[in-house]
Amino acid sequence: MIKETLTEARQKMDKAIEVTKDDFGNVRTGRANPALFASILVDYYGSPTPLQQLASFQVPEARTLLITPYDRGALGDIETALRKSDIGANPANDGNIIRVVLPELTEERRREYVKVVKGDAEDGKVSIRNIRRKAKETLEKIQKDGEAGEDEVRSAIQELEDLTKKKVEEIDSLLAAKEAELLEV
């Protein structure tokens, strides 16, 4: 029972790190990347549909992204969704494709993105700490119910603490790398 609890905690912490990485991927670094558009929903025939399901993406230059809709009838809806989004780009529609040129990032905008990334990292750490708390409660319940001895549970709790520390450090290193990438001119 103790092993299962620790394994489940490890898997959930790994998932929290993946979510944090995904959040980091949605933050712009001055280079065009289809992941920037992952959170954009397009009103496609009355239902909100993720942009990535409606079009293919190409990156011909560092700051240019070409969006080719699978259905030309969705061009206007995609363009509208891009204009409403917070990516700060002005899409140009030529009737077949949409060209998105990302503007140069100013120092001020880079600093704002660093704040966003720090918030995402903190959310990931909070998630990891919540997983630790729940696993620790489970381990203590196992001990209270007499399913395991005090030494076994104490050892498992120490292992859980070590795992938590390692995962939080992993998020910190991801944050440092993303910060450096954002501040790079």
VOPAGU-2260 file (C-alpha; in pm, 1 decimal, decimal comma):
REM VOPAGU-2260
SITE   aa  ch    i         X         Y         Z
SITE  MET   A    0       0,0       0,0       0,0
SITE  ILE   A    1     288,3     236,0      78,2
SITE  LYS   A    2     458,6     167,2    -256,0
SITE  GLU   A    3     135,1     234,3    -445,1
SITE  THR   A    4      89,8     566,5    -264,3
SITE  LEU   A    5     445,1     676,4    -346,6
SITE  THR   A    6     415,4     561,4    -708,8
SITE  GLU   A    7      86,9     747,5    -752,0
SITE  ALA   A    8     238,7    1062,7    -598,8
SITE  ARG   A    9     539,1    1039,3    -834,0
SITE  GLN   A   10     313,1    1000,9   -1138,7
SITE  LYS   A   11      95,9    1295,6   -1037,2
SITE  MET   A   12     403,5    1512,5    -973,8
SITE  ASP   A   13     540,3    1420,2   -1317,2
SITE  LYS   A   14     204,6    1521,2   -1466,3
SITE  ALA   A   15     219,9    1855,4   -1280,0
SITE  ILE   A   16     563,6    1918,0   -1432,1
SITE  GLU   A   17     430,1    1836,5   -1780,7
SITE  VAL   A   18     144,7    2084,4   -1731,5
SITE  THR   A   19     396,8    2348,5   -1622,1
SITE  LYS   A   20     608,2    2278,2   -1933,4
SITE  ASP   A   21     297,2    2317,2   -2149,1
SITE  ASP   A   22     216,5    2647,0   -1978,5
SITE  PHE   A   23     572,1    2764,2   -2045,9
SITE  GLY   A   24     532,9    2665,8   -2412,0
SITE  ASN   A   25     234,1    2897,8   -2445,8
SITE  VAL   A   26     446,1    3199,0   -2351,0
SITE  ARG   A   27     601,9    3378,2   -2646,2
SITE  THR   A   28     978,2    3410,4   -2672,2
SITE  GLY   A   29    1008,5    3616,7   -2988,9
SITE  ARG   A   30    1015,7    3313,4   -3217,8
SITE  ALA   A   31     710,1    3181,6   -3397,8
SITE  ASN   A   32     589,5    2855,3   -3250,9
SITE  PRO   A   33     258,2    2674,2   -3315,5
SITE  ALA   A   34     230,3    2607,8   -2939,6
SITE  LEU   A   35     153,3    2978,6   -2896,7
SITE  PHE   A   36    -182,7    2912,8   -3059,0
SITE  ALA   A   37    -271,9    2604,1   -2854,1
SITE  SER   A   38    -511,1    2791,0   -2626,4
SITE  ILE   A   39    -692,4    2984,7   -2902,1
SITE  LEU   A   40   -1050,2    2874,1   -2959,9
SITE  VAL   A   41   -1224,1    2951,7   -3288,8
SITE  ASP   A   42   -1602,3    2986,4   -3314,1
SITE  TYR   A   43   -1637,3    2721,1   -3584,9
SITE  TYR   A   44   -1999,7    2676,9   -3694,6
SITE  GLY   A   45   -2120,3    2782,4   -3352,2
SITE  SER   A   46   -1894,0    2567,5   -3135,7
SITE  PRO   A   47   -1560,2    2668,9   -2984,4
SITE  THR   A   48   -1290,8    2458,9   -3152,6
SITE  PRO   A   49    -916,0    2462,7   -3084,4
SITE  LEU   A   50    -730,7    2633,4   -3368,6
SITE  GLN   A   51    -488,8    2340,8   -3399,2
SITE  GLN   A   52    -779,3    2116,8   -3505,9
SITE  LEU   A   53    -879,1    2354,2   -3784,3
SITE  ALA   A   54    -550,1    2431,5   -3955,9
SITE  SER   A   55    -191,5    2332,9   -4023,5
SITE  PHE   A   56     101,7    2553,2   -3925,4
SITE  GLN   A   57     429,9    2637,3   -4097,4
SITE  VAL   A   58     716,2    2851,7   -3968,8
SITE  PRO   A   59     900,9    2989,7   -4276,6
SITE  GLU   A   60    1092,2    3253,8   -4075,6
SITE  ALA   A   61    1177,3    3312,7   -3710,7
SITE  ARG   A   62     887,1    3551,0   -3645,4
SITE  THR   A   63     643,3    3446,5   -3918,6
SITE  LEU   A   64     382,2    3174,2   -3896,8
SITE  LEU   A   65     160,2    3055,2   -4182,0
SITE  ILE   A   66    -177,2    2909,7   -4089,2
SITE  THR   A   67    -348,8    2702,1   -4357,5
SITE  PRO   A   68    -709,7    2613,8   -4267,4
SITE  TYR   A   69    -839,8    2272,2   -4367,4
SITE  ASP   A   70   -1172,1    2441,4   -4451,2
SITE  ARG   A   71   -1142,1    2774,3   -4637,0
SITE  GLY   A   72   -1481,0    2873,3   -4498,0
SITE  ALA   A   73   -1319,1    2901,0   -4156,6
SITE  LEU   A   74   -1063,4    3165,8   -4267,1
SITE  GLY   A   75   -1266,2    3458,2   -4136,1
SITE  ASP   A   76   -1345,3    3286,8   -3805,8
SITE  ILE   A   77    -978,3    3197,5   -3752,7
SITE  GLU   A   78    -869,5    3552,5   -3832,8
SITE  THR   A   79   -1126,3    3692,8   -3588,0
SITE  ALA   A   80   -1010,8    3457,5   -3313,1
SITE  LEU   A   81    -646,6    3557,3   -3373,5
SITE  ARG   A   82    -733,4    3927,7   -3353,0
SITE  LYS   A   83    -918,9    3874,3   -3023,4
SITE  SER   A   84    -634,1    3670,2   -2871,9
SITE  ASP   A   85    -359,7    3821,1   -2657,6
SITE  ILE   A   86     -65,7    3713,8   -2875,7
SITE  GLY   A   87     -15,3    4070,3   -2994,1
SITE  ALA   A   88       5,4    3990,2   -3363,6
SITE  ASN   A   89    -188,2    4123,8   -3660,0
SITE  PRO   A   90    -297,8    3837,4   -3889,2
SITE  ALA   A   91    -311,9    3896,9   -4265,4
SITE  ASN   A   92    -559,1    3690,4   -4467,6
SITE  ASP   A   93    -484,5    3641,8   -4839,7
SITE  GLY   A   94    -785,3    3420,8   -4913,4
SITE  ASN   A   95    -597,1    3090,1   -4880,9
SITE  ILE   A   96    -371,7    3124,9   -4579,9
SITE  ILE   A   97    -331,2    3351,5   -4281,7
SITE  ARG   A   98      12,1    3503,4   -4226,9
SITE  VAL   A   99      94,1    3600,1   -3869,2
SITE  VAL   A  100     404,4    3812,8   -3815,2
SITE  LEU   A  101     495,1    3835,4   -3449,9
SITE  PRO   A  102     624,6    4177,6   -3347,0
SITE  GLU   A  103     963,7    4220,0   -3178,1
SITE  LEU   A  104     935,2    4183,2   -2804,5
SITE  THR   A  105    1009,5    4497,6   -2608,9
SITE  GLU   A  106    1202,9    4479,5   -2283,2
SITE  GLU   A  107     885,8    4568,3   -2092,6
SITE  ARG   A  108     686,6    4290,5   -2261,7
SITE  ARG   A  109     965,8    4041,0   -2190,6
SITE  ARG   A  110     951,5    4133,3   -1820,5
SITE  GLU   A  111     573,2    4081,7   -1823,5
SITE  TYR   A  112     622,6    3737,0   -1975,6
SITE  VAL   A  113     878,9    3653,4   -1705,2
SITE  LYS   A  114     613,8    3738,7   -1442,8
SITE  VAL   A  115     363,5    3513,4   -1620,3
SITE  VAL   A  116     615,5    3227,8   -1632,4
SITE  LYS   A  117     699,5    3272,4   -1262,6
SITE  GLY   A  118     327,4    3248,8   -1185,0
SITE  ASP   A  119     300,6    2928,8   -1389,4
SITE  ALA   A  120     601,9    2784,4   -1206,8
SITE  GLU   A  121     450,8    2872,5    -869,3
SITE  ASP   A  122     124,0    2703,9    -973,0
SITE  GLY   A  123     323,8    2390,6   -1057,4
SITE  LYS   A  124     501,5    2397,4    -720,3
SITE  VAL   A  125     172,0    2443,0    -535,4
SITE  SER   A  126      30,1    2147,3    -724,9
SITE  ILE   A  127     330,8    1932,9    -627,5
SITE  ARG   A  128     298,9    2037,3    -261,1
SITE  ASN   A  129     -72,5    1950,2    -265,0
SITE  ILE   A  130      10,3    1605,9    -404,7
SITE  ARG   A  131     268,1    1562,5    -126,3
SITE  ARG   A  132      12,9    1665,9     138,5
SITE  LYS   A  133    -247,7    1416,7      14,3
SITE  ALA   A  134       7,8    1134,7     -10,4
SITE  LYS   A  135     132,3    1211,5     340,6
SITE  GLU   A  136    -224,8    1200,5     474,6
SITE  THR   A  137    -272,9     864,3     303,9
SITE  LEU   A  138      50,6     729,5     456,2
SITE  GLU   A  139     -50,0     849,7     802,6
SITE  LYS   A  140    -390,7     683,0     760,7
SITE  ILE   A  141    -216,6     357,2     665,8
SITE  GLN   A  142     -16,6     377,6     988,7
SITE  LYS   A  143    -323,8     468,5    1196,4
SITE  ASP   A  144    -519,3     174,7    1053,6
SITE  GLY   A  145    -233,6     -57,1    1149,0
SITE  GLU   A  146    -155,9    -165,0     792,1
SITE  ALA   A  147     210,0     -62,4     830,2
SITE  GLY   A  148     454,0      10,4    1109,0
SITE  GLU   A  149     572,3     351,1    1225,2
SITE  ASP   A  150     925,1     302,2    1084,2
SITE  GLU   A  151     795,3     203,9     740,0
SITE  VAL   A  152     567,5     505,1     724,3
SITE  ARG   A  153     837,8     742,5     852,1
SITE  SER   A  154    1074,0     609,1     584,6
SITE  ALA   A  155     804,3     649,1     316,4
SITE  ILE   A  156     731,1    1005,2     429,5
SITE  GLN   A  157    1102,6    1088,1     406,1
SITE  GLU   A  158    1111,1     940,8      55,3
SITE  LEU   A  159     805,1    1152,5     -31,1
SITE  GLU   A  160     978,5    1466,5     100,2
SITE  ASP   A  161    1290,2    1390,0    -105,0
SITE  LEU   A  162    1077,1    1333,1    -416,2
SITE  THR   A  163     891,8    1660,6    -357,4
SITE  LYS   A  164    1217,8    1851,9    -317,4
SITE  LYS   A  165    1353,8    1698,1    -639,4
SITE  LYS   A  166    1038,7    1785,0    -839,0
SITE  VAL   A  167    1030,1    2143,3    -707,8
SITE  GLU   A  168    1396,4    2182,2    -807,8
SITE  GLU   A  169    1306,9    2048,5   -1153,5
SITE  ILE   A  170    1042,3    2320,3   -1191,2
SITE  ASP   A  171    1296,6    2580,0   -1071,0
SITE  SER   A  172    1545,1    2470,1   -1337,1
SITE  LEU   A  173    1274,1    2480,9   -1606,8
SITE  LEU   A  174    1185,0    2831,1   -1487,6
SITE  ALA   A  175    1546,6    2947,1   -1500,7
SITE  ALA   A  176    1583,2    2816,1   -1856,9
SITE  LYS   A  177    1257,8    2980,0   -1971,6
SITE  GLU   A  178    1354,2    3310,7   -1805,1
SITE  ALA   A  179    1689,7    3309,1   -1984,0
SITE  GLU   A  180    1512,6    3231,3   -2312,3
SITE  LEU   A  181    1264,4    3517,3   -2260,4
SITE  LEU   A  182    1527,1    3774,8   -2168,8
SITE  GLU   A  183    1758,7    3675,2   -2454,7
SITE  VAL   A  184    1758,0    3949,4   -2717,9
